[in-house]
Amino acid sequence: MEFKKFGHKYVVRLEKGEEVVESIKKLCREEGIKLGTISGLGATNRAVIGLFETSSKEYHSKELTGDMEITSLIGNISQMDGEVYLHIHINLANEENNVFGGHLNLAVISATGEIVVDAIEGTVDREFNEKVGLNLFKF
């Protein structure tokens, strides 16, 4: 991972073989980013995406393999229990231009990843909400 900082924005390049979620967490820890937004694109050949089933309050994950374009990566950065908490969604297009999307659990870069992190001054925590079944912003 390489990056360049412009004010509160970080322009990040991920290399082949790097994992997206862990790389962004590492950047946040090392740079002290506690709140912000994430956007990006690139290419992957292995990703795990999830869908939250509201009726059962359970995530269902699916692993996708093969050459895929990351057509959209969007998310936010917050904190939970003093640790970096990422909430990222992704859209992936395969060789037939079929698009799959969902909550990003894991994506391994196959060519390059180009990500912009926009750090926001401040901190927003999260806490588990039993009624919803998710870790929600806590203001």
mmCIF file of the C-alpha atoms, coordinates in Angstrom:
data_MODEL
# 
_entry.id   MODEL 
# 
loop_
_atom_site.group_PDB 
_atom_site.id 
_atom_site.type_symbol 
_atom_site.label_atom_id 
_atom_site.label_alt_id 
_atom_site.label_comp_id 
_atom_site.label_asym_id 
_atom_site.label_entity_id 
_atom_site.label_seq_id 
_atom_site.pdbx_PDB_ins_code 
_atom_site.Cartn_x 
_atom_site.Cartn_y 
_atom_site.Cartn_z 
_atom_site.occupancy 
_atom_site.B_iso_or_equiv 
_atom_site.pdbx_formal_charge 
_atom_site.auth_seq_id 
_atom_site.auth_comp_id 
_atom_site.auth_asym_id 
_atom_site.auth_atom_id 
_atom_site.pdbx_PDB_model_num 
ATOM 1   C CA . MET A 1 1   ? 0.000   0.000   0.000   1.00 0.00 ? 1   MET A CA 1 
ATOM 2   C CA . GLU A 1 2   ? 1.184   3.451   -0.878  1.00 0.00 ? 2   GLU A CA 1 
ATOM 3   C CA . PHE A 1 3   ? -0.611  6.713   -0.236  1.00 0.00 ? 3   PHE A CA 1 
ATOM 4   C CA . LYS A 1 4   ? -0.309  10.455  -0.453  1.00 0.00 ? 4   LYS A CA 1 
ATOM 5   C CA . LYS A 1 5   ? -2.081  12.845  1.907   1.00 0.00 ? 5   LYS A CA 1 
ATOM 6   C CA . PHE A 1 6   ? -3.756  16.065  0.758   1.00 0.00 ? 6   PHE A CA 1 
ATOM 7   C CA . GLY A 1 7   ? -5.214  17.929  3.730   1.00 0.00 ? 7   GLY A CA 1 
ATOM 8   C CA . HIS A 1 8   ? -7.700  15.464  5.225   1.00 0.00 ? 8   HIS A CA 1 
ATOM 9   C CA . LYS A 1 9   ? -7.813  13.250  2.120   1.00 0.00 ? 9   LYS A CA 1 
ATOM 10  C CA . TYR A 1 10  ? -5.677  10.172  1.506   1.00 0.00 ? 10  TYR A CA 1 
ATOM 11  C CA . VAL A 1 11  ? -5.188  8.892   -2.032  1.00 0.00 ? 11  VAL A CA 1 
ATOM 12  C CA . VAL A 1 12  ? -4.289  5.206   -1.682  1.00 0.00 ? 12  VAL A CA 1 
ATOM 13  C CA . ARG A 1 13  ? -2.953  2.622   -4.113  1.00 0.00 ? 13  ARG A CA 1 
ATOM 14  C CA . LEU A 1 14  ? -3.235  -1.033  -3.175  1.00 0.00 ? 14  LEU A CA 1 
ATOM 15  C CA . GLU A 1 15  ? -0.934  -3.535  -4.856  1.00 0.00 ? 15  GLU A CA 1 
ATOM 16  C CA . LYS A 1 16  ? -1.678  -6.989  -6.250  1.00 0.00 ? 16  LYS A CA 1 
ATOM 17  C CA . GLY A 1 17  ? -2.242  -9.441  -3.390  1.00 0.00 ? 17  GLY A CA 1 
ATOM 18  C CA . GLU A 1 18  ? -3.217  -6.854  -0.777  1.00 0.00 ? 18  GLU A CA 1 
ATOM 19  C CA . GLU A 1 19  ? -6.539  -7.255  0.999   1.00 0.00 ? 19  GLU A CA 1 
ATOM 20  C CA . VAL A 1 20  ? -8.793  -4.180  0.900   1.00 0.00 ? 20  VAL A CA 1 
ATOM 21  C CA . VAL A 1 21  ? -10.436 -4.202  4.356   1.00 0.00 ? 21  VAL A CA 1 
ATOM 22  C CA . GLU A 1 22  ? -7.263  -4.961  6.311   1.00 0.00 ? 22  GLU A CA 1 
ATOM 23  C CA . SER A 1 23  ? -5.277  -2.404  4.295   1.00 0.00 ? 23  SER A CA 1 
ATOM 24  C CA . ILE A 1 24  ? -7.771  0.377   5.040   1.00 0.00 ? 24  ILE A CA 1 
ATOM 25  C CA . LYS A 1 25  ? -7.834  -0.597  8.732   1.00 0.00 ? 25  LYS A CA 1 
ATOM 26  C CA . LYS A 1 26  ? -4.037  -0.452  8.819   1.00 0.00 ? 26  LYS A CA 1 
ATOM 27  C CA . LEU A 1 27  ? -4.038  3.020   7.240   1.00 0.00 ? 27  LEU A CA 1 
ATOM 28  C CA . CYS A 1 28  ? -6.607  4.230   9.772   1.00 0.00 ? 28  CYS A CA 1 
ATOM 29  C CA . ARG A 1 29  ? -4.649  2.872   12.725  1.00 0.00 ? 29  ARG A CA 1 
ATOM 30  C CA . GLU A 1 30  ? -1.314  4.247   11.533  1.00 0.00 ? 30  GLU A CA 1 
ATOM 31  C CA . GLU A 1 31  ? -2.689  7.665   10.560  1.00 0.00 ? 31  GLU A CA 1 
ATOM 32  C CA . GLY A 1 32  ? -5.070  8.037   13.516  1.00 0.00 ? 32  GLY A CA 1 
ATOM 33  C CA . ILE A 1 33  ? -8.196  8.199   11.336  1.00 0.00 ? 33  ILE A CA 1 
ATOM 34  C CA . LYS A 1 34  ? -11.228 7.669   13.586  1.00 0.00 ? 34  LYS A CA 1 
ATOM 35  C CA . LEU A 1 35  ? -14.004 8.971   11.325  1.00 0.00 ? 35  LEU A CA 1 
ATOM 36  C CA . GLY A 1 36  ? -14.330 9.314   7.571   1.00 0.00 ? 36  GLY A CA 1 
ATOM 37  C CA . THR A 1 37  ? -15.602 8.102   4.242   1.00 0.00 ? 37  THR A CA 1 
ATOM 38  C CA . ILE A 1 38  ? -14.165 5.655   1.728   1.00 0.00 ? 38  ILE A CA 1 
ATOM 39  C CA . SER A 1 39  ? -14.570 5.431   -2.044  1.00 0.00 ? 39  SER A CA 1 
ATOM 40  C CA . GLY A 1 40  ? -12.687 3.419   -4.619  1.00 0.00 ? 40  GLY A CA 1 
ATOM 41  C CA . LEU A 1 41  ? -12.385 1.092   -7.570  1.00 0.00 ? 41  LEU A CA 1 
ATOM 42  C CA . GLY A 1 42  ? -9.934  -1.454  -8.957  1.00 0.00 ? 42  GLY A CA 1 
ATOM 43  C CA . ALA A 1 43  ? -9.734  -5.171  -9.679  1.00 0.00 ? 43  ALA A CA 1 
ATOM 44  C CA . THR A 1 44  ? -10.035 -8.321  -7.582  1.00 0.00 ? 44  THR A CA 1 
ATOM 45  C CA . ASN A 1 45  ? -10.017 -12.051 -8.192  1.00 0.00 ? 45  ASN A CA 1 
ATOM 46  C CA . ARG A 1 46  ? -11.376 -13.096 -4.791  1.00 0.00 ? 46  ARG A CA 1 
ATOM 47  C CA . ALA A 1 47  ? -14.005 -11.391 -2.693  1.00 0.00 ? 47  ALA A CA 1 
ATOM 48  C CA . VAL A 1 48  ? -16.374 -12.280 0.108   1.00 0.00 ? 48  VAL A CA 1 
ATOM 49  C CA . ILE A 1 49  ? -19.558 -10.222 0.197   1.00 0.00 ? 49  ILE A CA 1 
ATOM 50  C CA . GLY A 1 50  ? -22.532 -10.413 2.501   1.00 0.00 ? 50  GLY A CA 1 
ATOM 51  C CA . LEU A 1 51  ? -26.200 -9.652  2.715   1.00 0.00 ? 51  LEU A CA 1 
ATOM 52  C CA . PHE A 1 52  ? -27.945 -8.890  6.001   1.00 0.00 ? 52  PHE A CA 1 
ATOM 53  C CA . GLU A 1 53  ? -31.252 -10.748 6.299   1.00 0.00 ? 53  GLU A CA 1 
ATOM 54  C CA . THR A 1 54  ? -33.445 -8.454  8.395   1.00 0.00 ? 54  THR A CA 1 
ATOM 55  C CA . SER A 1 55  ? -35.956 -11.129 9.413   1.00 0.00 ? 55  SER A CA 1 
ATOM 56  C CA . SER A 1 56  ? -33.348 -13.438 10.975  1.00 0.00 ? 56  SER A CA 1 
ATOM 57  C CA . LYS A 1 57  ? -30.840 -10.655 11.812  1.00 0.00 ? 57  LYS A CA 1 
ATOM 58  C CA . GLU A 1 58  ? -28.098 -12.752 10.208  1.00 0.00 ? 58  GLU A CA 1 
ATOM 59  C CA . TYR A 1 59  ? -25.441 -12.092 7.583   1.00 0.00 ? 59  TYR A CA 1 
ATOM 60  C CA . HIS A 1 60  ? -25.153 -14.508 4.696   1.00 0.00 ? 60  HIS A CA 1 
ATOM 61  C CA . SER A 1 61  ? -21.782 -14.399 2.965   1.00 0.00 ? 61  SER A CA 1 
ATOM 62  C CA . LYS A 1 62  ? -20.774 -15.566 -0.480  1.00 0.00 ? 62  LYS A CA 1 
ATOM 63  C CA . GLU A 1 63  ? -17.279 -15.978 -1.906  1.00 0.00 ? 63  GLU A CA 1 
ATOM 64  C CA . LEU A 1 64  ? -16.741 -14.848 -5.495  1.00 0.00 ? 64  LEU A CA 1 
ATOM 65  C CA . THR A 1 65  ? -13.662 -15.817 -7.518  1.00 0.00 ? 65  THR A CA 1 
ATOM 66  C CA . GLY A 1 66  ? -12.352 -15.000 -10.984 1.00 0.00 ? 66  GLY A CA 1 
ATOM 67  C CA . ASP A 1 67  ? -11.441 -11.731 -12.637 1.00 0.00 ? 67  ASP A CA 1 
ATOM 68  C CA . MET A 1 68  ? -13.742 -8.936  -11.470 1.00 0.00 ? 68  MET A CA 1 
ATOM 69  C CA . GLU A 1 69  ? -13.709 -5.178  -11.734 1.00 0.00 ? 69  GLU A CA 1 
ATOM 70  C CA . ILE A 1 70  ? -14.446 -3.266  -8.538  1.00 0.00 ? 70  ILE A CA 1 
ATOM 71  C CA . THR A 1 71  ? -16.935 -0.884  -10.121 1.00 0.00 ? 71  THR A CA 1 
ATOM 72  C CA . SER A 1 72  ? -17.821 0.813   -6.845  1.00 0.00 ? 72  SER A CA 1 
ATOM 73  C CA . LEU A 1 73  ? -16.430 0.712   -3.332  1.00 0.00 ? 73  LEU A CA 1 
ATOM 74  C CA . ILE A 1 74  ? -18.100 2.978   -0.795  1.00 0.00 ? 74  ILE A CA 1 
ATOM 75  C CA . GLY A 1 75  ? -18.159 3.085   2.955   1.00 0.00 ? 75  GLY A CA 1 
ATOM 76  C CA . ASN A 1 76  ? -17.459 4.809   6.223   1.00 0.00 ? 76  ASN A CA 1 
ATOM 77  C CA . ILE A 1 77  ? -15.017 4.736   9.094   1.00 0.00 ? 77  ILE A CA 1 
ATOM 78  C CA . SER A 1 78  ? -16.057 4.937   12.731  1.00 0.00 ? 78  SER A CA 1 
ATOM 79  C CA . GLN A 1 79  ? -15.032 3.424   16.065  1.00 0.00 ? 79  GLN A CA 1 
ATOM 80  C CA . MET A 1 80  ? -16.319 0.571   18.198  1.00 0.00 ? 80  MET A CA 1 
ATOM 81  C CA . ASP A 1 81  ? -14.808 -0.320  21.569  1.00 0.00 ? 81  ASP A CA 1 
ATOM 82  C CA . GLY A 1 82  ? -11.832 1.923   20.781  1.00 0.00 ? 82  GLY A CA 1 
ATOM 83  C CA . GLU A 1 83  ? -11.015 0.102   17.528  1.00 0.00 ? 83  GLU A CA 1 
ATOM 84  C CA . VAL A 1 84  ? -11.354 1.057   13.858  1.00 0.00 ? 84  VAL A CA 1 
ATOM 85  C CA . TYR A 1 85  ? -14.755 -0.024  12.525  1.00 0.00 ? 85  TYR A CA 1 
ATOM 86  C CA . LEU A 1 86  ? -15.278 -0.113  8.755   1.00 0.00 ? 86  LEU A CA 1 
ATOM 87  C CA . HIS A 1 87  ? -18.638 -0.403  7.042   1.00 0.00 ? 87  HIS A CA 1 
ATOM 88  C CA . ILE A 1 88  ? -17.989 -0.929  3.330   1.00 0.00 ? 88  ILE A CA 1 
ATOM 89  C CA . HIS A 1 89  ? -20.171 -1.984  0.406   1.00 0.00 ? 89  HIS A CA 1 
ATOM 90  C CA . ILE A 1 90  ? -18.891 -3.107  -2.987  1.00 0.00 ? 90  ILE A CA 1 
ATOM 91  C CA . ASN A 1 91  ? -20.129 -3.731  -6.525  1.00 0.00 ? 91  ASN A CA 1 
ATOM 92  C CA . LEU A 1 92  ? -18.182 -6.249  -8.623  1.00 0.00 ? 92  LEU A CA 1 
ATOM 93  C CA . ALA A 1 93  ? -18.539 -6.916  -12.377 1.00 0.00 ? 93  ALA A CA 1 
ATOM 94  C CA . ASN A 1 94  ? -17.439 -10.257 -13.819 1.00 0.00 ? 94  ASN A CA 1 
ATOM 95  C CA . GLU A 1 95  ? -16.326 -11.100 -17.373 1.00 0.00 ? 95  GLU A CA 1 
ATOM 96  C CA . GLU A 1 96  ? -19.955 -11.250 -18.556 1.00 0.00 ? 96  GLU A CA 1 
ATOM 97  C CA . ASN A 1 97  ? -20.541 -7.796  -17.030 1.00 0.00 ? 97  ASN A CA 1 
ATOM 98  C CA . ASN A 1 98  ? -22.861 -9.270  -14.427 1.00 0.00 ? 98  ASN A CA 1 
ATOM 99  C CA . VAL A 1 99  ? -22.720 -7.163  -11.287 1.00 0.00 ? 99  VAL A CA 1 
ATOM 100 C CA . PHE A 1 100 ? -22.771 -8.514  -7.745  1.00 0.00 ? 100 PHE A CA 1 
ATOM 101 C CA . GLY A 1 101 ? -22.852 -6.361  -4.666  1.00 0.00 ? 101 GLY A CA 1 
ATOM 102 C CA . GLY A 1 102 ? -23.142 -6.336  -0.944  1.00 0.00 ? 102 GLY A CA 1 
ATOM 103 C CA . HIS A 1 103 ? -21.352 -5.754  2.324   1.00 0.00 ? 103 HIS A CA 1 
ATOM 104 C CA . LEU A 1 104 ? -17.606 -6.206  1.851   1.00 0.00 ? 104 LEU A CA 1 
ATOM 105 C CA . ASN A 1 105 ? -15.953 -8.755  4.112   1.00 0.00 ? 105 ASN A CA 1 
ATOM 106 C CA . LEU A 1 106 ? -12.814 -9.327  2.057   1.00 0.00 ? 106 LEU A CA 1 
ATOM 107 C CA . ALA A 1 107 ? -11.373 -8.502  -1.377  1.00 0.00 ? 107 ALA A CA 1 
ATOM 108 C CA . VAL A 1 108 ? -7.904  -9.393  -2.627  1.00 0.00 ? 108 VAL A CA 1 
ATOM 109 C CA . ILE A 1 109 ? -6.497  -7.010  -5.222  1.00 0.00 ? 109 ILE A CA 1 
ATOM 110 C CA . SER A 1 110 ? -5.587  -8.718  -8.514  1.00 0.00 ? 110 SER A CA 1 
ATOM 111 C CA . ALA A 1 111 ? -4.165  -5.713  -10.382 1.00 0.00 ? 111 ALA A CA 1 
ATOM 112 C CA . THR A 1 112 ? -4.581  -2.443  -8.478  1.00 0.00 ? 112 THR A CA 1 
ATOM 113 C CA . GLY A 1 113 ? -6.906  -0.745  -6.061  1.00 0.00 ? 113 GLY A CA 1 
ATOM 114 C CA . GLU A 1 114 ? -7.429  3.024   -6.069  1.00 0.00 ? 114 GLU A CA 1 
ATOM 115 C CA . ILE A 1 115 ? -9.075  4.289   -2.919  1.00 0.00 ? 115 ILE A CA 1 
ATOM 116 C CA . VAL A 1 116 ? -9.737  7.727   -1.464  1.00 0.00 ? 116 VAL A CA 1 
ATOM 117 C CA . VAL A 1 117 ? -10.185 8.083   2.284   1.00 0.00 ? 117 VAL A CA 1 
ATOM 118 C CA . ASP A 1 118 ? -11.668 11.387  3.416   1.00 0.00 ? 118 ASP A CA 1 
ATOM 119 C CA . ALA A 1 119 ? -10.883 11.799  7.115   1.00 0.00 ? 119 ALA A CA 1 
ATOM 120 C CA . ILE A 1 120 ? -13.339 13.777  9.238   1.00 0.00 ? 120 ILE A CA 1 
ATOM 121 C CA . GLU A 1 121 ? -12.262 15.448  12.461  1.00 0.00 ? 121 GLU A CA 1 
ATOM 122 C CA . GLY A 1 122 ? -14.008 13.837  15.405  1.00 0.00 ? 122 GLY A CA 1 
ATOM 123 C CA . THR A 1 123 ? -15.185 10.437  16.494  1.00 0.00 ? 123 THR A CA 1 
ATOM 124 C CA . VAL A 1 124 ? -18.434 8.542   16.148  1.00 0.00 ? 124 VAL A CA 1 
ATOM 125 C CA . ASP A 1 125 ? -18.816 5.290   18.058  1.00 0.00 ? 125 ASP A CA 1 
ATOM 126 C CA . ARG A 1 126 ? -20.998 2.291   17.341  1.00 0.00 ? 126 ARG A CA 1 
ATOM 127 C CA . GLU A 1 127 ? -23.029 0.039   19.572  1.00 0.00 ? 127 GLU A CA 1 
ATOM 128 C CA . PHE A 1 128 ? -25.018 -3.106  18.962  1.00 0.00 ? 128 PHE A CA 1 
ATOM 129 C CA . ASN A 1 129 ? -28.750 -2.518  18.552  1.00 0.00 ? 129 ASN A CA 1 
ATOM 130 C CA . GLU A 1 130 ? -30.706 -5.647  19.496  1.00 0.00 ? 130 GLU A CA 1 
ATOM 131 C CA . LYS A 1 131 ? -33.893 -4.517  17.753  1.00 0.00 ? 131 LYS A CA 1 
ATOM 132 C CA . VAL A 1 132 ? -32.103 -4.129  14.413  1.00 0.00 ? 132 VAL A CA 1 
ATOM 133 C CA . GLY A 1 133 ? -29.354 -6.705  14.934  1.00 0.00 ? 133 GLY A CA 1 
ATOM 134 C CA . LEU A 1 134 ? -26.534 -4.434  13.752  1.00 0.00 ? 134 LEU A CA 1 
ATOM 135 C CA . ASN A 1 135 ? -23.818 -2.170  15.138  1.00 0.00 ? 135 ASN A CA 1 
ATOM 136 C CA . LEU A 1 136 ? -25.312 1.301   14.646  1.00 0.00 ? 136 LEU A CA 1 
ATOM 137 C CA . PHE A 1 137 ? -23.854 4.785   14.982  1.00 0.00 ? 137 PHE A CA 1 
ATOM 138 C CA . LYS A 1 138 ? -24.002 5.971   18.589  1.00 0.00 ? 138 LYS A CA 1 
ATOM 139 C CA . PHE A 1 139 ? -24.302 9.744   18.941  1.00 0.00 ? 139 PHE A CA 1 
# 
